[in-house]
Amino acid sequence: ILRGSEARPHLKPYMASLQLDGQHVCGGFLIAPQWVLSAAHCIEETHGKLFQVLLGAHSLTEPEPHKRLYQVHAQFPHPGSNIHNNKDDLLLLQLEEKAELNADVRVLPFQREDRDVAADTVCEVAGWGTTDHSGSRPDRLQQVERPVISRDVCNHRTRHDGTITRNMMCTDSRRKDTCKGDSGGPLVCGGVAEGVVTAGSRVCGNYKKPAIYTRIAPYAAWIDGVMASADA
Ligand SMILES: NCc1cccc(Nc2n[nH]c3ncnc(Nc4cccc(O)c4)c23)c1
C-alpha cells in the first residue's frame, strides 16, 4: 500500500497473509470459516514451496493472541485465469481446517448483487504490500481509502485503454495506491467486499494507471459451487 497508514490493529479481522516459505506474497480474506479468497496470480511460482495462510495478524512477526498459520488443504484458481492477462484473477483456498473465529478472525461478506459500485464511492483496501517504489515491506497491516472511478474513465485510451471488462472495477491511483504484495486483498465499500486486488499493469501510484480489481459479484455462483463441492 503506497502512502496509506497503519491499520487499527485487528479491526480488519478478515485479512489474510498468503505466505511462501514463511514470506508474505499476497493478501486474501476469509469468506467462510474454511475458505480464503485471493488472486489466481498469487500461486504463480509456488510449485514445491510451502504455501500457508496467516490469519488473526496485524504484525507479520510479533506474537499476537489470535495469530495462526494455516496449511492449505486445496487451491482452486478460477478456470478462466491465466498468466497472460487479468481475466478471472480469483483463487479460492481451502484451509486444512475451519479457522477458529474470534475478535481477530472474522468472515467478511462479499457483494452478491451484480451492480457497479458508483463512481466516487470511497472504498478502502488494506495489505502488507510494498509501501514505496524501492519495495519496502511493512511489518504491520497498512490501509488506504480510494475513490472508485467509472469503467469508462478507466478504459480511456490514456488509462487502461479498453481492457477493463464488466467483471473488473477501478480506483484512482494518484499517489495513494495498491502495490506489490497487495494482490488478492479485498476492496471494501460500505463494509462489503466488492473487489479483489489484481496487479494489472503492476504500476503503483501513477494516476495514468488506476488500480484494478476483479469484481466479486459476477463470480458468486462459482465461489458457492467450489465451496459446496470440495470435500469437507
Ligand atoms: N497499483 C496496482 C497494483 C496492485 C497490485 C500489485 C502491483 N504491482 C506489482 N505486482 N507484482 C509486482 N511485481 C513487481 N513489481 C510490482 N510493482 C512495482 C514494484 C516496484 C516499484 C513500483 O513502482 C511498482 C508488482 C500493482
Ligand as a Chemical Component Dictionary entry (heavy atoms), coordinates in Angstrom:
data_LIG
# 
_chem_comp.id                   LIG 
_chem_comp.type                 NON-POLYMER 
_chem_comp.pdbx_formal_charge   0 
_chem_comp.three_letter_code    LIG 
# 
loop_
_chem_comp_atom.comp_id 
_chem_comp_atom.atom_id 
_chem_comp_atom.alt_atom_id 
_chem_comp_atom.type_symbol 
_chem_comp_atom.charge 
_chem_comp_atom.model_Cartn_x 
_chem_comp_atom.model_Cartn_y 
_chem_comp_atom.model_Cartn_z 
_chem_comp_atom.pdbx_ordinal 
LIG N1  N1  N 0 -1.469 -0.475 -8.255 1  
LIG C1  C1  C 0 -1.765 -1.710 -8.904 2  
LIG C2  C2  C 0 -1.025 -2.885 -8.342 3  
LIG C3  C3  C 0 -1.708 -3.783 -7.497 4  
LIG C4  C4  C 0 -1.016 -4.920 -7.011 5  
LIG C5  C5  C 0 0.335  -5.122 -7.344 6  
LIG C6  C6  C 0 1.008  -4.183 -8.163 7  
LIG N2  N2  N 0 2.337  -4.293 -8.523 8  
LIG C7  C7  C 0 3.035  -5.481 -8.659 9  
LIG N3  N3  N 0 2.515  -6.709 -8.615 10 
LIG N4  N4  N 0 3.557  -7.611 -8.816 11 
LIG C8  C8  C 0 4.726  -6.922 -8.961 12 
LIG N5  N5  N 0 5.987  -7.358 -9.160 13 
LIG C9  C9  C 0 6.956  -6.419 -9.272 14 
LIG N6  N6  N 0 6.747  -5.096 -9.184 15 
LIG C10 C10 C 0 5.484  -4.628 -8.969 16 
LIG N7  N7  N 0 5.229  -3.278 -8.847 17 
LIG C11 C11 C 0 6.197  -2.322 -8.516 18 
LIG C12 C12 C 0 7.383  -2.649 -7.874 19 
LIG C13 C13 C 0 8.310  -1.637 -7.557 20 
LIG C14 C14 C 0 8.069  -0.307 -7.862 21 
LIG C15 C15 C 0 6.873  0.015  -8.488 22 
LIG O1  O1  O 0 6.605  1.297  -8.751 23 
LIG C16 C16 C 0 5.942  -0.983 -8.807 24 
LIG C17 C17 C 0 4.442  -5.559 -8.867 25 
LIG C18 C18 C 0 0.325  -3.061 -8.657 26 
# 
loop_
_chem_comp_bond.comp_id 
_chem_comp_bond.atom_id_1 
_chem_comp_bond.atom_id_2 
_chem_comp_bond.value_order 
_chem_comp_bond.pdbx_ordinal 
LIG N1  C1  SING 1  
LIG C1  C2  SING 2  
LIG C2  C3  SING 3  
LIG C2  C18 DOUB 4  
LIG C3  C4  DOUB 5  
LIG C4  C5  SING 6  
LIG C5  C6  DOUB 7  
LIG C6  N2  SING 8  
LIG C6  C18 SING 9  
LIG N2  C7  SING 10 
LIG C7  N3  DOUB 11 
LIG C7  C17 SING 12 
LIG N3  N4  SING 13 
LIG N4  C8  SING 14 
LIG C8  N5  SING 15 
LIG C8  C17 DOUB 16 
LIG N5  C9  DOUB 17 
LIG C9  N6  SING 18 
LIG N6  C10 DOUB 19 
LIG C10 N7  SING 20 
LIG C10 C17 SING 21 
LIG N7  C11 SING 22 
LIG C11 C12 SING 23 
LIG C11 C16 DOUB 24 
LIG C12 C13 DOUB 25 
LIG C13 C14 SING 26 
LIG C14 C15 DOUB 27 
LIG C15 O1  SING 28 
LIG C15 C16 SING 29 
# 
